[in-house]
Amino acid sequence: MSKIKCRSCGKELFYTSISDIPTFPFCSERCKLTDLGSWFDEERRIDEPTTNEKLEDYNE
Ligand SMILES: [Zn+2]
């Protein structure tokens, strides 16, 4: 069994195979998204074109 630390929150993860952790090297999908958020910021803007709508709400 091997051990890693979640790259986002530092939680220790134990596994026998990397495939045991779908979110490797993170403990959870949430940490994965948090850590990669900046990397995929451009992609997420395309996937979630709600930014403009929210800004319009602020104007009203
Ligand atoms: Zn984590």
N, CA, C, O and the ligand as a Tripos MOL2 file, in Angstrom:
@<TRIPOS>MOLECULE
protein
  241   239    61     0     0
PROTEIN
NO_CHARGES

@<TRIPOS>ATOM
      1 N           0.8440   -1.1980    0.0000 N.3       1 MET1
      2 CA          0.0000    0.0000    0.0000 C.3       1 MET1
      3 C           0.8750    1.2420    0.0000 C.2       1 MET1
      4 O           1.8900    1.3000    0.6950 O.2       1 MET1
      5 N           0.4860    2.2060   -0.7620 N.am      2 SER2
      6 CA          1.2330    3.4490   -0.8500 C.3       2 SER2
      7 C           0.4430    4.5780   -0.2270 C.2       2 SER2
      8 O          -0.7540    4.4580    0.0310 O.2       2 SER2
      9 N           1.1360    5.6750    0.0080 N.am      3 LYS3
     10 CA          0.4890    6.8140    0.6430 C.3       3 LYS3
     11 C           0.8740    8.0970   -0.0830 C.2       3 LYS3
     12 O           2.0270    8.3040   -0.4590 O.2       3 LYS3
     13 N          -0.1220    8.9440   -0.2650 N.am      4 ILE4
     14 CA          0.1540   10.2750   -0.8050 C.3       4 ILE4
     15 C          -0.5900   11.2850    0.0600 C.2       4 ILE4
     16 O          -1.4410   10.9260    0.8730 O.2       4 ILE4
     17 N          -0.2510   12.5420   -0.1330 N.am      5 LYS5
     18 CA         -1.0160   13.6060    0.5160 C.3       5 LYS5
     19 C          -1.7690   14.3680   -0.5610 C.2       5 LYS5
     20 O          -1.2300   14.7100   -1.6140 O.2       5 LYS5
     21 N          -3.0300   14.6180   -0.2570 N.am      6 CYS6
     22 CA         -3.8460   15.4080   -1.1730 C.3       6 CYS6
     23 C          -3.1260   16.7160   -1.4770 C.2       6 CYS6
     24 O          -2.6900   17.4130   -0.5610 O.2       6 CYS6
     25 N          -3.0030   17.0440   -2.7310 N.am      7 ARG7
     26 CA         -2.2650   18.2560   -3.1000 C.3       7 ARG7
     27 C          -3.0030   19.5280   -2.7370 C.2       7 ARG7
     28 O          -2.4210   20.6130   -2.7200 O.2       7 ARG7
     29 N          -4.2830   19.3910   -2.4460 N.am      8 SER8
     30 CA         -5.0620   20.5780   -2.1220 C.3       8 SER8
     31 C          -5.1350   20.8050   -0.6210 C.2       8 SER8
     32 O          -4.7910   21.8870   -0.1440 O.2       8 SER8
     33 N          -5.5820   19.7900    0.1420 N.am      9 CYS9
     34 CA         -5.8030   19.9790    1.5760 C.3       9 CYS9
     35 C          -4.7730   19.2490    2.4350 C.2       9 CYS9
     36 O          -4.7260   19.4690    3.6460 O.2       9 CYS9
     37 N          -3.9470   18.3860    1.8430 N.am     10 GLY10
     38 CA         -2.9110   17.7110    2.5920 C.3      10 GLY10
     39 C          -3.3610   16.4560    3.3000 C.2      10 GLY10
     40 O          -2.5690   15.8460    4.0180 O.2      10 GLY10
     41 N          -4.6030   16.0480    3.1240 N.am     11 LYS11
     42 CA         -5.1120   14.8380    3.7410 C.3      11 LYS11
     43 C          -4.3700   13.6270    3.1960 C.2      11 LYS11
     44 O          -4.1150   13.5310    1.9950 O.2      11 LYS11
     45 N          -4.0220   12.6880    4.1040 N.am     12 GLU12
     46 CA         -3.2900   11.5050    3.6730 C.3      12 GLU12
     47 C          -4.2310   10.4980    3.0300 C.2      12 GLU12
     48 O          -5.3170   10.2150    3.5370 O.2      12 GLU12
     49 N          -3.7800    9.9640    1.8970 N.am     13 LEU13
     50 CA         -4.5730    8.9870    1.1650 C.3      13 LEU13
     51 C          -3.7650    7.6970    1.0400 C.2      13 LEU13
     52 O          -2.5780    7.7250    0.7160 O.2      13 LEU13
     53 N          -4.4190    6.5700    1.2990 N.am     14 PHE14
     54 CA         -3.7650    5.2730    1.1530 C.3      14 PHE14
     55 C          -4.3670    4.5400   -0.0330 C.2      14 PHE14
     56 O          -5.5780    4.5570   -0.2530 O.2      14 PHE14
     57 N          -3.4950    3.9000   -0.7850 N.am     15 TYR15
     58 CA         -3.9990    3.1890   -1.9700 C.3      15 TYR15
     59 C          -3.0470    2.0610   -2.3330 C.2      15 TYR15
     60 O          -1.8560    2.1000   -2.0250 O.2      15 TYR15
     61 N          -3.6010    1.0650   -2.9910 N.am     16 THR16
     62 CA         -2.7590   -0.0190   -3.5050 C.3      16 THR16
     63 C          -2.4390    0.2070   -4.9720 C.2      16 THR16
     64 O          -1.4260   -0.2530   -5.4970 O.2      16 THR16
     65 N          -3.3500    0.9380   -5.6140 N.am     17 SER17
     66 CA         -3.1450    1.2720   -7.0220 C.3      17 SER17
     67 C          -3.7090    2.6680   -7.2550 C.2      17 SER17
     68 O          -4.7180    3.0480   -6.6620 O.2      17 SER17
     69 N          -3.0530    3.4190   -8.1160 N.am     18 ILE18
     70 CA         -3.5300    4.7800   -8.3710 C.3      18 ILE18
     71 C          -4.9810    4.7610   -8.8540 C.2      18 ILE18
     72 O          -5.7350    5.7070   -8.6250 O.2      18 ILE18
     73 N          -5.3550    3.6800   -9.5190 N.am     19 SER19
     74 CA         -6.7310    3.5880  -10.0240 C.3      19 SER19
     75 C          -7.7460    3.4990   -8.8910 C.2      19 SER19
     76 O          -8.9460    3.6620   -9.1140 O.2      19 SER19
     77 N          -7.2590    3.2380   -7.6530 N.am     20 ASP20
     78 CA         -8.1710    3.2290   -6.5090 C.3      20 ASP20
     79 C          -8.6860    4.6300   -6.1880 C.2      20 ASP20
     80 O          -9.7180    4.7890   -5.5370 O.2      20 ASP20
     81 N          -7.9540    5.6410   -6.6540 N.am     21 ILE21
     82 CA         -8.3210    7.0270   -6.3460 C.3      21 ILE21
     83 C          -8.6670    7.7400   -7.6470 C.2      21 ILE21
     84 O          -7.7800    8.2330   -8.3450 O.2      21 ILE21
     85 N          -9.9440    7.7950   -7.9700 N.am     22 PRO22
     86 CA        -10.3590    8.4440   -9.2230 C.3      22 PRO22
     87 C          -9.9140    9.8960   -9.3080 C.2      22 PRO22
     88 O          -9.7110   10.4340  -10.3960 O.2      22 PRO22
     89 N          -9.7640   10.5240   -8.1400 N.am     23 THR23
     90 CA         -9.4110   11.9450   -8.1210 C.3      23 THR23
     91 C          -7.9240   12.1560   -7.8550 C.2      23 THR23
     92 O          -7.5030   13.2800   -7.5840 O.2      23 THR23
     93 N          -7.1130   11.0810   -7.9280 N.am     24 PHE24
     94 CA         -5.6720   11.1870   -7.7130 C.3      24 PHE24
     95 C          -5.0900   12.3750   -8.4660 C.2      24 PHE24
     96 O          -5.4600   12.5850   -9.6210 O.2      24 PHE24
     97 N          -4.1920   13.1660   -7.8660 N.am     25 PRO25
     98 CA         -3.6510   13.0220   -6.5170 C.3      25 PRO25
     99 C          -4.4080   13.8310   -5.4680 C.2      25 PRO25
    100 O          -3.7950   14.3730   -4.5480 O.2      25 PRO25
    101 N          -5.7010   13.9160   -5.5900 N.am     26 PHE26
    102 CA         -6.4910   14.6480   -4.6070 C.3      26 PHE26
    103 C          -7.3980   13.6980   -3.8590 C.2      26 PHE26
    104 O          -7.6740   12.5990   -4.3410 O.2      26 PHE26
    105 N          -7.8750   14.1090   -2.6650 N.am     27 CYS27
    106 CA         -8.6920   13.2290   -1.8410 C.3      27 CYS27
    107 C         -10.1250   13.2050   -2.3410 C.2      27 CYS27
    108 O         -10.8640   12.2620   -2.0600 O.2      27 CYS27
    109 N         -10.5210   14.2180   -3.0680 N.am     28 SER28
    110 CA        -11.9210   14.3080   -3.4750 C.3      28 SER28
    111 C         -12.0520   15.1730   -4.7250 C.2      28 SER28
    112 O         -11.1410   15.9080   -5.1050 O.2      28 SER28
    113 N         -13.2080   15.0550   -5.3410 N.am     29 GLU29
    114 CA        -13.4710   15.8720   -6.5240 C.3      29 GLU29
    115 C         -13.4180   17.3510   -6.1670 C.2      29 GLU29
    116 O         -13.0020   18.1850   -6.9710 O.2      29 GLU29
    117 N         -13.8480   17.6600   -4.9460 N.am     30 ARG30
    118 CA        -13.8760   19.0540   -4.5110 C.3      30 ARG30
    119 C         -12.4650   19.6400   -4.4510 C.2      30 ARG30
    120 O         -12.2180   20.7490   -4.9250 O.2      30 ARG30
    121 N         -11.5410   18.8710   -3.8550 N.am     31 CYS31
    122 CA        -10.1630   19.3520   -3.7720 C.3      31 CYS31
    123 C          -9.5580   19.4670   -5.1620 C.2      31 CYS31
    124 O          -8.8020   20.3940   -5.4520 O.2      31 CYS31
    125 N          -9.9000   18.5210   -6.0090 N.am     32 LYS32
    126 CA         -9.3870   18.5390   -7.3760 C.3      32 LYS32
    127 C          -9.8180   19.8210   -8.0820 C.2      32 LYS32
    128 O          -9.0140   20.4850   -8.7360 O.2      32 LYS32
    129 N         -11.0780   20.1510   -7.9420 N.am     33 LEU33
    130 CA        -11.6040   21.3410   -8.6040 C.3      33 LEU33
    131 C         -11.0100   22.6020   -7.9950 C.2      33 LEU33
    132 O         -10.7110   23.5660   -8.7000 O.2      33 LEU33
    133 N         -10.8430   22.5820   -6.6720 N.am     34 THR34
    134 CA        -10.2810   23.7450   -6.0030 C.3      34 THR34
    135 C          -8.8670   24.0100   -6.4770 C.2      34 THR34
    136 O          -8.4940   25.1460   -6.7720 O.2      34 THR34
    137 N          -8.0760   22.9300   -6.5450 N.am     35 ASP35
    138 CA         -6.6720   23.0890   -6.9060 C.3      35 ASP35
    139 C          -6.5040   23.4220   -8.3770 C.2      35 ASP35
    140 O          -5.6420   24.2200   -8.7450 O.2      35 ASP35
    141 N          -7.3060   22.8270   -9.1970 N.am     36 LEU36
    142 CA         -7.1730   23.0290  -10.6340 C.3      36 LEU36
    143 C          -7.9750   24.2150  -11.1300 C.2      36 LEU36
    144 O          -7.9320   24.5510  -12.3130 O.2      36 LEU36
    145 N          -8.7030   24.8440  -10.2320 N.am     37 GLY37
    146 CA         -9.5780   25.9330  -10.6390 C.3      37 GLY37
    147 C          -8.8590   26.9850  -11.4530 C.2      37 GLY37
    148 O          -9.3700   27.4540  -12.4710 O.2      37 GLY37
    149 N          -7.6700   27.3550  -11.0020 N.am     38 SER38
    150 CA         -6.9550   28.4030  -11.7050 C.3      38 SER38
    151 C          -6.4690   27.9170  -13.0620 C.2      38 SER38
    152 O          -6.4300   28.6710  -14.0340 O.2      38 SER38
    153 N          -6.0950   26.6270  -13.1080 N.am     39 TRP39
    154 CA         -5.5770   26.0830  -14.3710 C.3      39 TRP39
    155 C          -6.6810   26.0430  -15.4310 C.2      39 TRP39
    156 O          -6.4470   26.3350  -16.6030 O.2      39 TRP39
    157 N          -7.8850   25.6770  -14.9930 N.am     40 PHE40
    158 CA         -8.9550   25.4800  -15.9610 C.3      40 PHE40
    159 C          -9.9150   26.6580  -15.9840 C.2      40 PHE40
    160 O         -11.0490   26.5380  -16.4470 O.2      40 PHE40
    161 N          -9.4590   27.7790  -15.4890 N.am     41 ASP41
    162 CA        -10.3370   28.9380  -15.4170 C.3      41 ASP41
    163 C         -10.9030   29.2850  -16.7840 C.2      41 ASP41
    164 O         -12.0850   29.6020  -16.9130 O.2      41 ASP41
    165 N         -10.0640   29.2250  -17.7920 N.am     42 GLU42
    166 CA        -10.5280   29.5500  -19.1370 C.3      42 GLU42
    167 C         -11.5960   28.5660  -19.5900 C.2      42 GLU42
    168 O         -12.6240   28.9690  -20.1350 O.2      42 GLU42
    169 N         -11.3590   27.2750  -19.3670 N.am     43 GLU43
    170 CA        -12.3280   26.2660  -19.7890 C.3      43 GLU43
    171 C         -13.6380   26.4160  -19.0290 C.2      43 GLU43
    172 O         -14.7180   26.2770  -19.6020 O.2      43 GLU43
    173 N         -13.5340   26.6990  -17.7390 N.am     44 ARG44
    174 CA        -14.7430   26.7950  -16.9300 C.3      44 ARG44
    175 C         -15.5830   27.9930  -17.3480 C.2      44 ARG44
    176 O         -16.8080   27.9610  -17.2380 O.2      44 ARG44
    177 N         -14.9480   29.0240  -17.8170 N.am     45 ARG45
    178 CA        -15.7130   30.1770  -18.2950 C.3      45 ARG45
    179 C         -16.5650   29.7740  -19.4920 C.2      45 ARG45
    180 O         -17.6900   30.2440  -19.6630 O.2      45 ARG45
    181 N         -16.0040   28.8920  -20.3150 N.am     46 ILE46
    182 CA        -16.7540   28.4350  -21.4850 C.3      46 ILE46
    183 C         -17.8940   27.5120  -21.0520 C.2      46 ILE46
    184 O         -19.0020   27.5720  -21.5850 O.2      46 ILE46
    185 N         -17.5890   26.6480  -20.0610 N.am     47 ASP47
    186 CA        -18.6070   25.6960  -19.6070 C.3      47 ASP47
    187 C         -19.7230   26.3910  -18.8340 C.2      47 ASP47
    188 O         -20.8660   25.9340  -18.8500 O.2      47 ASP47
    189 N         -19.3990   27.4860  -18.1630 N.am     48 GLU48
    190 CA        -20.3920   28.1510  -17.3180 C.3      48 GLU48
    191 C         -20.5180   29.6220  -17.7350 C.2      48 GLU48
    192 O         -19.9940   30.5130  -17.0660 O.2      48 GLU48
    193 N         -21.1950   29.8550  -18.8090 N.am     49 PRO49
    194 CA        -21.3130   31.2360  -19.3180 C.3      49 PRO49
    195 C         -22.3290   32.0420  -18.5210 C.2      49 PRO49
    196 O         -23.1170   32.8000  -19.0890 O.2      49 PRO49
    197 N         -22.3060   31.8750  -17.2050 N.am     50 THR50
    198 CA        -23.2600   32.5840  -16.3530 C.3      50 THR50
    199 C         -22.6460   33.8290  -15.7460 C.2      50 THR50
    200 O         -23.3280   34.5930  -15.0620 O.2      50 THR50
    201 N         -21.3440   34.0410  -15.9960 N.am     51 THR51
    202 CA        -20.6620   35.1750  -15.3810 C.3      51 THR51
    203 C         -21.3190   36.4900  -15.7890 C.2      51 THR51
    204 O         -21.5630   37.3570  -14.9500 O.2      51 THR51
    205 N         -21.5990   36.6290  -17.0640 N.am     52 ASN52
    206 CA        -22.2000   37.8640  -17.5440 C.3      52 ASN52
    207 C         -23.5880   38.0800  -16.9350 C.2      52 ASN52
    208 O         -23.9580   39.2010  -16.5870 O.2      52 ASN52
    209 N         -24.3490   36.9870  -16.8150 N.am     53 GLU53
    210 CA        -25.6820   37.1070  -16.2370 C.3      53 GLU53
    211 C         -25.6010   37.6000  -14.7980 C.2      53 GLU53
    212 O         -26.3870   38.4450  -14.3690 O.2      53 GLU53
    213 N         -24.6310   37.0540  -14.0580 N.am     54 LYS54
    214 CA        -24.4920   37.4710  -12.6660 C.3      54 LYS54
    215 C         -24.1170   38.9490  -12.5800 C.2      54 LYS54
    216 O         -24.6140   39.6720  -11.7160 O.2      54 LYS54
    217 N         -23.2480   39.3880  -13.4680 N.am     55 LEU55
    218 CA        -22.8600   40.7880  -13.4610 C.3      55 LEU55
    219 C         -24.0600   41.6730  -13.7660 C.2      55 LEU55
    220 O         -24.2120   42.7460  -13.1810 O.2      55 LEU55
    221 N         -24.9010   41.2300  -14.6710 N.am     56 GLU56
    222 CA        -26.0920   42.0200  -14.9910 C.3      56 GLU56
    223 C         -27.0140   42.1340  -13.7880 C.2      56 GLU56
    224 O         -27.6430   43.1670  -13.5600 O.2      56 GLU56
    225 N         -27.0800   41.0420  -13.0210 N.am     57 ASP57
    226 CA        -27.9120   41.0690  -11.8190 C.3      57 ASP57
    227 C         -27.4050   42.1320  -10.8450 C.2      57 ASP57
    228 O         -28.1950   42.8170  -10.1940 O.2      57 ASP57
    229 N         -26.0870   42.2610  -10.7530 N.am     58 TYR58
    230 CA        -25.5270   43.2410   -9.8420 C.3      58 TYR58
    231 C         -25.8970   44.6580  -10.2890 C.2      58 TYR58
    232 O         -26.1320   45.5320   -9.4550 O.2      58 TYR58
    233 N         -25.9480   44.8780  -11.5850 N.am     59 ASN59
    234 CA        -26.2680   46.2020  -12.0890 C.3      59 ASN59
    235 C         -27.6990   46.6010  -11.7630 C.2      59 ASN59
    236 O         -28.0080   47.7830  -11.6070 O.2      59 ASN59
    237 N         -28.5630   45.6040  -11.6620 N.am     60 GLU60
    238 CA        -29.9630   45.9260  -11.3440 C.3      60 GLU60
    239 C         -30.1480   46.0470   -9.8470 C.2      60 GLU60
    240 O         -31.2550   46.3130   -9.3810 O.2      60 GLU60
    241 ZN         -8.1340   17.0890   -0.1850 Zn       61 ZN61
@<TRIPOS>BOND
     1     1     2 1
     2     2     3 1
     3     3     4 2
     4     3     5 am
     5     5     6 1
     6     6     7 1
     7     7     8 2
     8     7     9 am
     9     9    10 1
    10    10    11 1
    11    11    12 2
    12    11    13 am
    13    13    14 1
    14    14    15 1
    15    15    16 2
    16    15    17 am
    17    17    18 1
    18    18    19 1
    19    19    20 2
    20    19    21 am
    21    21    22 1
    22    22    23 1
    23    23    24 2
    24    23    25 am
    25    25    26 1
    26    26    27 1
    27    27    28 2
    28    27    29 am
    29    29    30 1
    30    30    31 1
    31    31    32 2
    32    31    33 am
    33    33    34 1
    34    34    35 1
    35    35    36 2
    36    35    37 am
    37    37    38 1
    38    38    39 1
    39    39    40 2
    40    39    41 am
    41    41    42 1
    42    42    43 1
    43    43    44 2
    44    43    45 am
    45    45    46 1
    46    46    47 1
    47    47    48 2
    48    47    49 am
    49    49    50 1
    50    50    51 1
    51    51    52 2
    52    51    53 am
    53    53    54 1
    54    54    55 1
    55    55    56 2
    56    55    57 am
    57    57    58 1
    58    58    59 1
    59    59    60 2
    60    59    61 am
    61    61    62 1
    62    62    63 1
    63    63    64 2
    64    63    65 am
    65    65    66 1
    66    66    67 1
    67    67    68 2
    68    67    69 am
    69    69    70 1
    70    70    71 1
    71    71    72 2
    72    71    73 am
    73    73    74 1
    74    74    75 1
    75    75    76 2
    76    75    77 am
    77    77    78 1
    78    78    79 1
    79    79    80 2
    80    79    81 am
    81    81    82 1
    82    82    83 1
    83    83    84 2
    84    83    85 am
    85    85    86 1
    86    86    87 1
    87    87    88 2
    88    87    89 am
    89    89    90 1
    90    90    91 1
    91    91    92 2
    92    91    93 am
    93    93    94 1
    94    94    95 1
    95    95    96 2
    96    95    97 am
    97    97    98 1
    98    98    99 1
    99    99   100 2
   100    99   101 am
   101   101   102 1
   102   102   103 1
   103   103   104 2
   104   103   105 am
   105   105   106 1
   106   106   107 1
   107   107   108 2
   108   107   109 am
   109   109   110 1
   110   110   111 1
   111   111   112 2
   112   111   113 am
   113   113   114 1
   114   114   115 1
   115   115   116 2
   116   115   117 am
   117   117   118 1
   118   118   119 1
   119   119   120 2
   120   119   121 am
   121   121   122 1
   122   122   123 1
   123   123   124 2
   124   123   125 am
   125   125   126 1
   126   126   127 1
   127   127   128 2
   128   127   129 am
   129   129   130 1
   130   130   131 1
   131   131   132 2
   132   131   133 am
   133   133   134 1
   134   134   135 1
   135   135   136 2
   136   135   137 am
   137   137   138 1
   138   138   139 1
   139   139   140 2
   140   139   141 am
   141   141   142 1
   142   142   143 1
   143   143   144 2
   144   143   145 am
   145   145   146 1
   146   146   147 1
   147   147   148 2
   148   147   149 am
   149   149   150 1
   150   150   151 1
   151   151   152 2
   152   151   153 am
   153   153   154 1
   154   154   155 1
   155   155   156 2
   156   155   157 am
   157   157   158 1
   158   158   159 1
   159   159   160 2
   160   159   161 am
   161   161   162 1
   162   162   163 1
   163   163   164 2
   164   163   165 am
   165   165   166 1
   166   166   167 1
   167   167   168 2
   168   167   169 am
   169   169   170 1
   170   170   171 1
   171   171   172 2
   172   171   173 am
   173   173   174 1
   174   174   175 1
   175   175   176 2
   176   175   177 am
   177   177   178 1
   178   178   179 1
   179   179   180 2
   180   179   181 am
   181   181   182 1
   182   182   183 1
   183   183   184 2
   184   183   185 am
   185   185   186 1
   186   186   187 1
   187   187   188 2
   188   187   189 am
   189   189   190 1
   190   190   191 1
   191   191   192 2
   192   191   193 am
   193   193   194 1
   194   194   195 1
   195   195   196 2
   196   195   197 am
   197   197   198 1
   198   198   199 1
   199   199   200 2
   200   199   201 am
   201   201   202 1
   202   202   203 1
   203   203   204 2
   204   203   205 am
   205   205   206 1
   206   206   207 1
   207   207   208 2
   208   207   209 am
   209   209   210 1
   210   210   211 1
   211   211   212 2
   212   211   213 am
   213   213   214 1
   214   214   215 1
   215   215   216 2
   216   215   217 am
   217   217   218 1
   218   218   219 1
   219   219   220 2
   220   219   221 am
   221   221   222 1
   222   222   223 1
   223   223   224 2
   224   223   225 am
   225   225   226 1
   226   226   227 1
   227   227   228 2
   228   227   229 am
   229   229   230 1
   230   230   231 1
   231   231   232 2
   232   231   233 am
   233   233   234 1
   234   234   235 1
   235   235   236 2
   236   235   237 am
   237   237   238 1
   238   238   239 1
   239   239   240 2
@<TRIPOS>SUBSTRUCTURE
     1 MET1         2 RESIDUE 1 A MET
     2 SER2         6 RESIDUE 1 A SER
     3 LYS3        10 RESIDUE 1 A LYS
     4 ILE4        14 RESIDUE 1 A ILE
     5 LYS5        18 RESIDUE 1 A LYS
     6 CYS6        22 RESIDUE 1 A CYS
     7 ARG7        26 RESIDUE 1 A ARG
     8 SER8        30 RESIDUE 1 A SER
     9 CYS9        34 RESIDUE 1 A CYS
    10 GLY10       38 RESIDUE 1 A GLY
    11 LYS11       42 RESIDUE 1 A LYS
    12 GLU12       46 RESIDUE 1 A GLU
    13 LEU13       50 RESIDUE 1 A LEU
    14 PHE14       54 RESIDUE 1 A PHE
    15 TYR15       58 RESIDUE 1 A TYR
    16 THR16       62 RESIDUE 1 A THR
    17 SER17       66 RESIDUE 1 A SER
    18 ILE18       70 RESIDUE 1 A ILE
    19 SER19       74 RESIDUE 1 A SER
    20 ASP20       78 RESIDUE 1 A ASP
    21 ILE21       82 RESIDUE 1 A ILE
    22 PRO22       86 RESIDUE 1 A PRO
    23 THR23       90 RESIDUE 1 A THR
    24 PHE24       94 RESIDUE 1 A PHE
    25 PRO25       98 RESIDUE 1 A PRO
    26 PHE26      102 RESIDUE 1 A PHE
    27 CYS27      106 RESIDUE 1 A CYS
    28 SER28      110 RESIDUE 1 A SER
    29 GLU29      114 RESIDUE 1 A GLU
    30 ARG30      118 RESIDUE 1 A ARG
    31 CYS31      122 RESIDUE 1 A CYS
    32 LYS32      126 RESIDUE 1 A LYS
    33 LEU33      130 RESIDUE 1 A LEU
    34 THR34      134 RESIDUE 1 A THR
    35 ASP35      138 RESIDUE 1 A ASP
    36 LEU36      142 RESIDUE 1 A LEU
    37 GLY37      146 RESIDUE 1 A GLY
    38 SER38      150 RESIDUE 1 A SER
    39 TRP39      154 RESIDUE 1 A TRP
    40 PHE40      158 RESIDUE 1 A PHE
    41 ASP41      162 RESIDUE 1 A ASP
    42 GLU42      166 RESIDUE 1 A GLU
    43 GLU43      170 RESIDUE 1 A GLU
    44 ARG44      174 RESIDUE 1 A ARG
    45 ARG45      178 RESIDUE 1 A ARG
    46 ILE46      182 RESIDUE 1 A ILE
    47 ASP47      186 RESIDUE 1 A ASP
    48 GLU48      190 RESIDUE 1 A GLU
    49 PRO49      194 RESIDUE 1 A PRO
    50 THR50      198 RESIDUE 1 A THR
    51 THR51      202 RESIDUE 1 A THR
    52 ASN52      206 RESIDUE 1 A ASN
    53 GLU53      210 RESIDUE 1 A GLU
    54 LYS54      214 RESIDUE 1 A LYS
    55 LEU55      218 RESIDUE 1 A LEU
    56 GLU56      222 RESIDUE 1 A GLU
    57 ASP57      226 RESIDUE 1 A ASP
    58 TYR58      230 RESIDUE 1 A TYR
    59 ASN59      234 RESIDUE 1 A ASN
    60 GLU60      238 RESIDUE 1 A GLU
    61 ZN61       241 GROUP 0 **** ****
